């Protein structure tokens, strides 16, 4: 049993946590301990251990002992807002320290002036510890013993006789357990009869509490322990492990893979020509010229004293129910981004810790509104104190829900959104997701906020709406009067108010050209795709659900080049049977109206484990039993899927594609299963193709060719294996570019080896990149399968160059030394192609 004597980390007056004027600490949301009101500005190590958390604001530090006891020392209250002002760190995360070593120093005067309080909680985070010999209500000196900590339940506690289960996994969540994944975890937990907790380090949270899970501060790659007790304990742990290990579609954008804290600009720069220029952070790309319209929030005043606990409790429950119903109605039928965000917001309304804290305040005589505001404020403060910009943005989401409930309690409807004219640019100190959803997206041209971050839910919604957005532009937006002409250049990270004639002309020209290109691309999206000199290139769409097929066709897709079938196999305890699979594949074929359908067989294993597909533990799942390897390991599962595909009826070709091929032997084994499936289904054997995702497959396509009918390059995996960079690692995302010459050389080799196969395709991320399209065609690719929203633009890029120009561009790309250089070449080629051609006789 681990036992540690905690030494006072600060000299000052020791007090119980109950005296800390912040419910996060006084109600022990993070754990138990004590507090010290400092008289000296120095923090020292309370025991031997390792520094585990040191936020960039340096206002707090966590240290873990060799017996896994973790202690948080949080200097003052609301000190994260100081952004490091007055603090100096003398250690870094991962440093080993001895008891008494100096960790932080801080300026007492600065912190006392700008913080809510100097009182410093010293908290043993998590549960499962017994605290004794606590020293409080007297002056202590740094280094003096003030607390004894040991593992184990307090005396007198009883062990449960119910079933139990534990499992430790490594989190693949790029952005941690923020609101959306936390809400999904809570949803899965609610379906099981078990009490489930999650532990990261020594922080614990209930799986029924999204707020508690967010406060874990979980990071990509952290170990996460799932513990459950109750009749469904084992099933609950298995289901949660499966959900979390799936990654829950938490992908990093190319420019946002490893965000640093978003710091608002110091303010605008005034130009000699009368311009007012604000610098910010791009949250959604684009360039627009329009008129400024301000959105300002009115303050909601609440009364602290209630009209009786029963009355206030009923009012609170009714308000929560109404707002929950409004969120549910708003989510039905909307875009997937909107649905997931509103579902995450709805989870706050049923979070047991949040609701319990509010009801506790009501029971103490507070009004429902005051109680809800207090509970939300304490939780938001906790999320902001973690020093993680993404968690700070989730605190903003909570403030959105706080406001909606307070308005309902006051009997007020949400404020009507501002009236927008065509092309208006919205300015705000910050924007709540509910406010953006309420706006007329057809009229909204752009968004600029003084605060906010590039990974906020507002940023996600803006990108899904196609609305350029700039955040963290700093103070001074209120200096721009309503109706002022502004240029919002999110790509260039700036907003220019009252632009000069020269700036305006250049911006309008760029914006008009961009609009024209996109409009022309959409208008021509239904036409077959050919290069400028008539070479036929098929542009398909990647699909992940039956509901996407019809929209893809409407957007110009000439078929489906990659149907990801995982949507049928995930989030369930048993695999789909042949009938269910066949019905889904048939629905997609019907939506494609006879266009080609390429169905990728189940790509399980690796980062997509399935509870009904037992796999041995793997130290490196990316190089293990994934893709076709897992299918061949479980042939009955693969055979069932192949039979379902064989039973699909379509006037166009239906094909089977194998993922993660590395050898001819794998293809021959899969071909034998496909022939058997066709015999069982009484149908002809479908076309069989392979994904080129490994360097081995790329370099031996000529050997694979006699066994297959087509290839499709999966550039996402091919890039990570070629560059030896894990595509799940956010710190490498900026370098993980499929236009790296090494990747392009492998694609060229694969295309050459494919010869005259039915399709030489690309279905990975490069197929959705207009800069990559002409290079891929120049390398010998004849089919591109893109994200549905990008089909029109990919077709436009292909039409802009001749096949000879594509080949010349590809040859140049293979000879340069970096992906950046390749992108520069491609951008210049596309810019030249937009100049009207003067040669006559080009094929129509």
N, C-alpha and C positions, 0 to 999 in steps of 0.2 A: 504494500500500500504506500503510495507516494505521500510524503509529509514534507511541508515546506514552512519555514518561519519567514513571514514577510516582514521586511524591514521598512520603516517609514521612508518613502522615496523623496519626501519634501519636509522641510522644517515648517511647522505651523500648528494651528489648533486642530486637533483631531475631533471629528464629529460623526454621528451616525449618518448613514445614507438618507434616512428619513428627513434630514434637515436640508438636503439639496433641493433647491427650488426648481426642479425639472423632473417630471414624472418618469422620464426614461430611466433615471437613476434612482429616484426615491421609491418607485414602484418595482425596482429591480428587474426591469425588462432585459437588461444585459447580464445580470447576475448580482450576487451579494458582495459586500465589502464594507468600506468606510469612506469618509471624505476628510480632506485636510484643507483648511483655509491657510494658504501659504504666507509666510512672513519673509521668505527668501526666494529668489527667482532661479532655483536650481532643482532639477529632477535627477535623482540617482537610482541606479538599479536596485530593486528591492530584494533580489536574490540572484544567484548564478543562473544564467540562461542565454537564450537566443532572442534577438529582436525579430519579431514576426510582422509587425505592422508599424509603419512610420509614414503617415500621409504627407503629401507635399506641403500642406499647411503647417506641419510640425507642431500642431497644437495638442497632439496626443501621441502616445507610444504604447505598444503592447509587447510584453516579454513573456516567453514560455520557458518554464523550468525543465530540467532533464526528466522530471516525472510527469511532464505534460500538463502542468498547471499553468494556465495563461492568465495574466493580469493586465488590465487596461488602466493606464494613468491618463486621465483626460483633464488637461490643465484649463480650469475655468469653464464657463458655460457660454455657448454660442461663440466660441473663439475660432471655429473654422472659418467664420466670415472675415477674420483678420488676414486670411490668405498668407500666413507666415510672418506678418509684420510683428516685430518684437520678439520673435522666436529664433533660436539657433539650435540646430541638431548637431550632436557630437558623435552620432552613430548612424549606421545605415541598416536597412532590413537585411537580415541574415548574419549580422555581426554577433559574435559570442562575447558576452560581457560577464564581469564578476560583480558580486554584490558590492554596492558603493560606487561603481563606475559612473561617471557623469554621462547622462543621456541627452538632456536638453538644458538650455538656459533660456530664460525669458525676462524681458524687462517688465518689472512689476507695475511701473507707472503706466506704460503703454497699454498693457493688457487690462489693468484695472479701469482705465479711462474708456476703452472701447468695447469691453466684454460685458455680458449681462451680469457676471459674477466671477470672482476669483476662486471660489470654492472648487476644489479639485477632487472629483470622485476617483477612488482607487478600487477597481472592481475585479473580482474573480469571475471571469466570463464563463458562461455555460452553467450546466447543472451537474449534480453528482459529487459535490464537494461538501465537506463539513467544515464550518468555520468556528474557531473557538479562540479564547484568550484575546478577544478583541479589545484594543485600547481606544477609548473615546472620551470626549469631554475634558480634555486637558492638552497642554502644550506638548508636542513631541519634536524630537530632533531627528533629522535625516540619519538613517542607520540604526535607529532604535527599534527593537521588535514591537510590532503593533498587531500582529494577527498570526494565528496558526491555521494552516490549511491542510486538509487530508482528504484523500479519495474515499468515497463510500457514503451510504445513506446515513442521515442522522440517526442517533440511537432511538430505538422504538419503532422504526419504520418496518413494514412487512413486505416481504417479497411476494410477487404475484404468482399464482399457480396457472395462469393462462399461458397459451402458446406464445413463443417469442421467436424473433428472427433478427439477424443483423447481417449487414453486408457493407463493405467499404468499396467505393468506386472512385475512379478519377474523373472529375468533372470535365466534360468536353464543351461546356457552355461558354462561348466566347465572351459574353457580356455578363456572366454570372446569373444568379437568380433574381432578375429584375421582375417587373410586374407581370408581364405576359407569361413567361415560363413558370413563375411562382403560382400564378392562377391555375395553370394546367396541372401542376403538381397537386395543388389543393383539390382540384376536381377529381383526380385519380384517387387521392387519399379518401375522399368522401364516399367513394364507391366500395370501400372495404370496412369490415367490422374489426377495426384495430386502432390502437393509439400509436401514432407514428411520429417519430422525431428525426430531425436531421442534425448532424453535428459536423461543423467545419472548424478544424482546430479544436478549441474548447468552447466555441459558441454553439448553442443549441437553439432549435426552433421547432415548433409543432408544424407538422405537414399540413395542418388545417388552417394555418395562418400565413397568408402571403406576405403580410407585413413582417412577421417574425423571420420568414425565410429570406426576405430582402436584406434584413439586418444582419444576416450571417456574413455578409461581405464576401461571398464566395467568388473565387477567381478561376479563370480557365486553367485547368491542370491541377487544382487543389484536390486533395482527398476529401471525400464526403462520405460520412458514415450514416447509413439508414438503419434505424432500429424500430421495431414494432412489437407490440404485445396485444394479444387478443385472438379470437378464433381465426381471423384471416391474416395473421401476422406474416406467414411465409409468402402468401400470394400478394400481399400489399407491398412487401419489400421487393419482390420480383417485378411487379408492375411498375413501381416507381423507378427502379434501377433501369428497366427497359426504356421508360420515357426519358429519363435524364440522359442516358447514354446515347439515345437517338440524336441528341443535339437540339431537338425541338426546332429545327430550321433556323437556329440562331447563327446567321452568317454575317460576316463583316463586309462592309462595302470597301471598295478599293482604296478610298481615301480616308476611311474611318476605322481601319482595322484596330488600331491601338490608340484610342483617343486620349489626349492629355486634357487636363482640366481646362474648361473653356473660360477664359478671362475676357470680360468685356473690354472693348476699346476705351481708351482714355477720353475720347470725344472726337468731334469732327475737326477737319482741317479746312480752314477758309482760304480759298484761292483769290488771286488778284482780280479775277474776272467775275467774282460774285458767287462762284460755286461753293457749296458746302458738301464736303466729301467725308463719308463715314466708312470706316473699315470694319469688317466683321468676319464671320466664318460661314462658308457655304454649307447650307443644310439641304438644299435641293437645287440642282443646276438650272441655268437659263439666264437670258438677258431680256429685259422688257423696259419699255418707256411708258410711263403713265402718270396719273395724278395721285397725289398723296391723300389718303383717308385715314384718320386716326380712330383707333378703338381704345376707349378708356373704361376701366372698371370702376364702378361706384363701390364705396366702402359699405359693408353690411354691419350694422350696429346690433349687438346682442346684449341682453340683460343677464346679469350673472345669477340672480336669485330666481328660482322657479316657483311655480304655483302648486307645489305638492309633487312628491315623487311619483305617485301613480299617474297623475296627469302628464307629467313631463316624459315619463317612460313610454306611455302610449303615443304621445306626439312624436317622439324620436322614432319608434318602430314604424309608425305610419309614414313618416317622411322617407325613411330608408326604403320602405316597400315601394313607394311611388317613384322614387328616383331609379330604383332597380328596374321597375317596369318600363320606365322611359328609356333606359339604356338597352334593355332587351329589344324593345321595338325599334330603336335606332340601328341595332346591329343586324336585324333580319333583312336578308337580301342585299346587303351592301357589299362593297369590295372586301376582300379578305383582310387587308390591312386594317380597315375600319372595324370589322367584326372582332378581330383579335384584340385591338386596343380597347374597345368598349367592354369586351369580356373581362379584360384585366381590371378595368375601372370598377366593373360590377363586383369583382372579388373583394374590393375594399369594403363594400357595404355589408358583407357577411363575414368579414374577418373576425374571428372570435376575440382576439386580443384587443382590437380596436373598438369593437362594439361593447365588450365588457368594460373597458376603461371608461367609455362614455356613460354606460349605465351606472357604474360605480359613482361617478361624479353626480349623476342625477339623484342617486340614493343619498348623497351627502347634502342635498338641497339645491343643487345648481339647476339652472334651466336646461332644457334639451339642447338649445343652440349653444350655450356656453360650454356644456359638457362635450358636445361633438367637436367644437372648435378646439377645446383643450386637448382632447384625445388625438385629433388629427395633427395639431401643432407639435405635440410631444413626439409622435411617430415620425413626422417629417423632419424634426430636429435630429432624431436618431439616424435617419437615412443620410442626412447631410453631413453628420459627424463622421461618417465612415471614410471620408476623404476620396470617395470614388465618384467621378462626375456623372456616371450613369445612374448611380443611386440618388444623387442630387436631383437628377431629372425625374426620377420616379417620385421624389418628394413633391415635385411640381404637379404630377398627376394626382397625388393625394389632395393637394390644395384645390384642384379642379372639383373633385368629389366633395370636399368640404363645402365649397361654395354652393354647389347644386343642392346639397341637403339643407344648408342654412336658408337658401331662398325658399325652399319648400316649407320649412318651418315657419318662415315669416309670411307665408301665403302669397309670395311673389312669384310670378312666372319668370323664367330666365330672360334677361334683357334681350330685346330685339336686336339682331345684328345690324350694323350700320348699312344704310342703303348704298349699294355699290353701282357705279356706272361702268360701262364697258372699259376694261383696261385699267381699273383702279389698282393702286398698290397700297396695301394695308400696312400701317405703322402702329406699333404697340410697344409698351414697356416689355411685356411678355404676352404670350398667347396660350390659352388653354385649349386642349384638344376639343372640348365640347363647343368652344366658340368657333373654331375652324370648321367643324362639321356643320355648324348652323349657317355658314356663309354660302352665298351663291357662287359655286365654283366656276360657272360659266362666265361670270363677270370678273372674278378675282384674277388679276394679272400677276401679282407678286406679293411677297410678305417680307417685312423687315422688322426685327424686334431688337430692343436694347439689350435684353438678356436672352437666356436659353442656350441650348447646345445642339450640336449637329446630330446627336443620336436620340433626341427627344421624340416623343410620339407626334408632336407637331411636325417635326422634320419628316418622319415616316409618312404621315398623311399628305404633306405637301408634295413629296416626291411621287406618291401614288396618284395624286391629282394632276401631276405635271405642272405644278405651280412653283416658279423659282422662289427660293427662300434664303434670306440672309439673317443670321442670328448673332448675338453678342456684339451688336454695333455700338454699344456704350451709351452714355448720357448724351442728351442734346437732341433726340428725335423730336421732342416737343417744340423745338425751334422751327420746325417745318410746318407751315400753315396748311390746313386742308385746302386742296386744290392746287398746291404747288406742283410743278412739273418735276418729276424725278426719273433718274435712270438707275434701275436696279440690275447690277451685273453680278449675279451670284457666283458665276465662274471666276470673275476677277476679284471677288470678295469685297465689293464696295457698293455704296449707294451714293449717288450724286444728286443733290437737290439744287434746283435752279441752274441746270447745266448751261455752259456757254454754247454759243452757236456751233462751234467746232465739235465739242463733245456730243451735242445733241445730234448733229448730222451724222457723225460716225456711228453713234449708237443706234440710231434709227435705221441706218443702212445695214448694220450687222443683224439687228433684230428682224428687219424685213426679209433679209436673205434667208435667215434661219426659218422663219415662218413659211416663206415661199417653198423652201426645200421640203419641209415636212408636209405641207399641204399637197405639193406635187407628188410626193412619195405616197401619201394616203390615197390620192386620186387614182394613181396608177397601180395601186397594190393588187388589184384583181387581175392584172395582165400577167401573162407568163413572163418569166425572167430570162433576159438574154443580155450578153455584154453589148457594148456599143457597136461591135461588128458582127453581131448575130449569134454568138456561141451560146448554146442553151445551158443554163444553170438552174437547177431546181432549188427552190427555197421552201423548206418545210418548217414546221413548228415543233418544239419540245412541249409535251403535254404531261400533266400529272394527275388528271382527273377527267371523268367523262364530261363534266360541265364545261370544260374549256374548249372542246372540239369545235362547236359551232362558231364561237367567237373567233377562234383562230382562223377558220375558213373565211369569215367575214372580213378579217384583217389582211387577207391575201395569201394565207398559207396554202401551199400546193400539196400538202400531205402532212403526216406526222412522222418526223424522222427519229423521234425518241419518245416512247411512252414509258414513263417511269412507273412500274407496277407496284412500287413499295406502298403506295397509298392504300392498297387492298390488304396488305399484310401487317402494317404497324397498328399500334394501339388496340391490340386484341390478344386474347389468351389462346386462341386456336387459329390455325390457318384457314383462309377461305376455301370452300370446296370448289369443285370444277364448275358447278352450275352458277355459283355467284360470280366467279371469275369470267366465265363465258358471257354472262349478261352484261357485265361492265365493259368488256372488250367490244362486244357487239354494239353497245350504245355509242362508243367512241367511233367505231367504223361507220355507223349510221350518220353520226354528226359530220364525218369527213366526206360523206356523199360520194363514195367510190374512189376517193384519193388514196394514195398509198398510206399504209399504217405499219410502222415498224415497232414491234413490241419487244422491249428489253426484258429478259427474264429477271427474276428476283435478284436484286443486288444486295444481299444480306451479309451479315458479318461485319467485321471492322467496327466502324462507328455506328452501325445499324443492327444491333443484336435483337433477336426475337426470343421471347420466353419459351416458345414451343420448338425452337431450333437450337438444341443444346450444342454449345461450343466449348472447347477447352479454354482455359485461361491463356491469353496471349500477351507477351510483353510488348509486342509491336503489332497491333491489330491491322494497321494499314498494309503490312506485308504478310498477313496471315490468311486465314480461311474466310475470304470474302469473295464476292462476285460468283463466277462460275464454279470456283472451288467449293463454296458452300453448297451449291446446287448439286454438284457431283457427289458430295459427301452425303447428301440426303436426296437420292434420286427419285424417290416417290413424290416428294414435294415438287421437284422440277418436272417430272413426268405429268403430274396433274395439271400444272400450269401449261405445259405444251399441248396437252389434249384440249384444254379450254381454248387456246389460240387456234388450234386446228379446226375447231367447230364454228369459228366466226365466218359469216357469209358476207362477202362484199364484192362489188363489181370491179374493184381495184385490188392491187396486190396487198396481201397481209404477210408480213415477214417476222421472223424471230431473230433477235439479236442477243448475243452472249456477251456479258460484261467481264472485264479483267482477264482476257485471254493472254496466255504467255507461251503456249506450245501447241503444236499440231495435235498431240495426243489428246488434249482437252477438247479440241473441236471434234475429233472423231468420236469420243465418248458421248458428247452432246448430240452429234448427228445421229448416232444409233438410237438414242432416246427419242429424238424428234421423229425418226422413221417409225418407231414403235407407236408413238402417240398418234401419228397420222393414220396408221393401220387401225388402231383402236377407234378413232373418230370416223373412219370410213371416208377420209378426204385425201386430196393430194398433199404431198409434203410441202409446207410453205418454204419460201426463200429463207436461207439461213445466212446470217452475217455475224461479224464480230466487232466489238469495240476495240479500237487501238488505244489502249491506256497505259501500256507498259513499253519501255524501250525495246524489250525482247520482241513484242509483237510488231512494232514499227520496223525493226530491222529484219524481220523474217516474213513479211507479208507475202513475198513471192512463194514461200514454202506453204503458207496457209491458203493461198489462192485456189489450188485444186479442190479444196474441201468446202469452200464457201461461195456465196453469190454476191456479197458486197462487204464493204468495211465502212465504219464511221469512227472518226477520231474523237475520243473523249479528252479534250485538251486540258481539262481541270486536273485529272489524275496524271495524264502524261507529263504535264508541266511539273507537278510535285515530285514525280519519280525521276524525271530528268535532272531537275535542279537540286534534288535531295533536300527539299524544303517542304515541311508539313503544311498542307494548305489549311489546316485547322489552327495554325499558330498565327495569332494576329500580328505578332511582331515582325513576321516575314511577309505579310500580305503585300506590302508595297514593292517587294522584289520578285514576287511570284507572278510573273507576267508571261503569258503564253506566246508572246511575240519575241521571246528570247531567241536569238539565232540558233541555239542548240535545239530548241523545241521545233523550230521551223525546219531544220535539217532532218529531223526524224519524220516530220509530216511529209516532207519531200520524198524520203526513202519509202515510206508507206504507200504514197500515191504511185510511185514508180513500180513498186512491187505488185500493186493491185491490178495494173494493166487494164484490161477491158471489162472488169467486173461491172455488174448492173449499176451500183452506186459506189462512188468514192466520196464519202461524206465526212462532214465535221459536225458533231452535235454538242461539243463542249462550249465553254464560255466564249471562245474566239468567234464562234459562228454568229454571235449576237453583237459583235464589235464591227461597226462600219469601216474602221481603219484596217481591220484584219481581212475583210472579205476579198478585196482584189488580190492580196498577197496569197491567200489560200487558193484562189482560182489559178493564179500563176504557178502554184506548186503542183497543180494537177487535180484539184478538188472539183467535183462536178455537182455536188449537192451540199447545201448548208441547212442545218436545222437550228433555228434561233428561238429565243423567247418570243411568244406571240406578239408582244407589243413592239418588237423590233423588226418584224418581218418586212414591213413597208420600207423602212430605212435601209435594210440590207439589200433589198431589191434595187433601190435607187442607187446605192453605192456600186452595185454590180453593173448597172446600165451605164454608168458614167465613164467606164474605161473599156478599151478594146482588149481582146484576149492577148494580143501582142504586148500592150502596155502592162497588163497584169503580169505577164511572164518576165518582162524587163524589171518591173518593180520587185518581184519575188527574188530574182537573181541578185539585185542590189541588196535586198534584205538579208540574204544568206551570207553576204560578205562583210556586214558591219559587225561591231563588237558588242552591242547592247540592245535591249528591248527599247530603250528611249530613242536610240538612233533609228531603229526600225519604225517607230511611231512617227518620228519626224519625217522620214521618207514618205510614209503613207499619207500623212497630212498634206504634204506638198503636192503629191500626185493627185489627190482628190481636189485640192484647191485649183490646180491647173485644169482638171477635167471639167470644172464648172464654168470655165471660159467657153463661150460658144465656139463650136467647131466650124471650120470653113471648108473642110474637105467634103466633096459631094459624093453621093453614091453609096453611102453607108447603108447596109441592110436595115430595113424597118424592123 
